[in-house]
Amino acid sequence: MERIHKIGRRKTAVARVYLAEGSGKITINKREFDNYFTTPTLRYKVSQPLLLTDNKEAFDIVVNVFGGGVTGQAEAIRLAISRALVELNPENRAILKPEGLLTRDARMVERKKYGQKKKEIPILKTLIFCAVSCMIYASGLLQKLRVWNLEVKVEMCK
C-alpha cells in the first residue's frame, strides 16, 4: 500500500494528511501527537475516525497543518483522516457519514464591519478601576495632609 494523501480544512486551518500502514503512530508538524494536542478533547477529535472504523493502530499518520487555532486544526485533521479512510475502504463511508465526519464545516469568522459599536466592557472596567484607585490615593493623601496639620478644601463632584 502506498501513502494516501488527503486535505482537510476548518475555518482558516489547512491539514495535509499522509496515511500509510504502520503501528498507529501520529506525527503532527514533526511533533508527537500527545505533545501537539494537550487536551483530551482535541485528542479525541483527531482520533475519532480511527476509533469508529477500528483502525487506531493500523496506520502511521503524518500531518502537516497550518493556520487557525488548535481546535480548527484538530477538526481539519479529523476531516482529512476521514477522507483518507474512505479512499482506503469505501465501506468506511457508511460508518463516518452519519457521524458528520465527512462534511466540511463551512462556517468562517464574520468579517469586521466599519461603523459598528465596539465592546465597552473592558474600557469601563479600566475606568472604574482608575477612578477607585485615584479615590484611594486621594484619601490617603488627605490623611497625610491632615497629619501635617494643613488645611485642604475638597470639592465633591456630582
N, C-alpha and C positions, 0 to 999 in steps of 0.2 A: 504494500500500500504506500502510495506517495503521500506527500503532505497536502492537506486540504487547506486552502486559503479563503477566508471569508471576512467581510467587513460588516461591522455593526455601528450604528450611530444613535446617540441620545443627547438632546439639547445641543451643545457645541462639542461634545466628546466624540472622537472617532477611534474605533478599536479595530486593529487588524489582527486576526487570529490565525495561527498556523497549527493545525491538528495533525498529529502523527501517532502511530501505535507506540505504546510505551508502558510506563508504570504508574501513570497518574500524576506526574509532576507538572505543576503550573508555574510558569515564569512570566512575570509582568514587568516590562521595561527593564529586563536583566536583573530583577529583584525577585525574591521568593514571594509566593502567594501570601503567606501569613504576615510578612513584613510590609507588603504594599497595602493590603486591606486589613486594618487593625480591628475593626468591629465585627462581631459575629453576623450581624445583619447583612453587611456588604459581602462577606464571605459566602453566606447562603445564597445571595442573589447571583453571584458568579457561578457557583457550583450547582444551582437549581436544575438546569437542563441535563447535567450529567447524572444527578441523583434520580431524576424522573425516568431516565432511559437506562438506568443501571450500568452506566459506563464510567463510574467515578475513578476507577483505577485501570482503565483500559487504554487511555490515551495520554500522551505528553502534549501539553499545550503551551505554545509560546505566543505572547501577546505584546503588541506594540500599541500603546494607547496614548493619546494626547488631547488636550483641550478639556474644558469643563471642569467640574469638581469631581470628588471621589464617587458620589452617588451616580452622576451621569456616566462616569467611566465604567462603573460596575454594571450598569444596565446596558451600556453599549457592548461590553464584553459578553454579557449574557445573550444578547441578540445574535452576536457573531458566532458564539459556540452553538447556539440552537440551529442556525442556518447550516453550519458545518456538519452537525449530526444528521440533519435531514438529507444533506447531499450524500453522506456516507451510507445511510439506510433510510429509504423513503418511508418505511413503516414508522419511524420516529415522529413523522409529521402528525399522525393521529394522536400521539401522546402529548406533543408540545403545543399544538394548535389550540386545544381547549383551555390550556393554562395561560394563553396570551403571550407566549414566549416567541412567537414568530411575527408578531405585529410590531412594526416600528412606531414608537410613540412620537408623534409629530409635534407635540407641544414644545414651544420655544418661549423664551422670555420676551415679553412685550417690549417694544422699543420705547425709549423716553420721548415724551412729547413736550414741546415748549409751551409756556403759558400755564402750566399746571401748578397748583399749590404744592409746596414742599412739606415734608414732615416737620412739625414744630415741636414735637415732644422732647427730643434731646436738647434743643435750644432752650426750652422753658426750664428743664431741669438744671441746666447750666446757669441760667439767670437766677433762679431761685437759690441755688447753692451759693452764688456770688453775693446775693443780697443778704443771705443769712450769715455768711462769713464776714461780710462788711459790718453787719449789726453787732456780731460778737466782738469783732476787732474794735468797733467804736465804743461799745460798752466797757471793754477792758481799758481803753484809752481814757474814758471818762473817769473810771475808778482811779486810775493813776493820777489824773489831774486833780481829783478831789483829795487824794492823799497828799499832794503837794500844796494844798490849800489855794488852788487857783480857781477863779470863777469862770464858769463855762455856760454860755447860753446855748440851749439846744432847742431848735425849732423842729416840730414834728411835721412831716409831710403827709398829706392825706392822699 
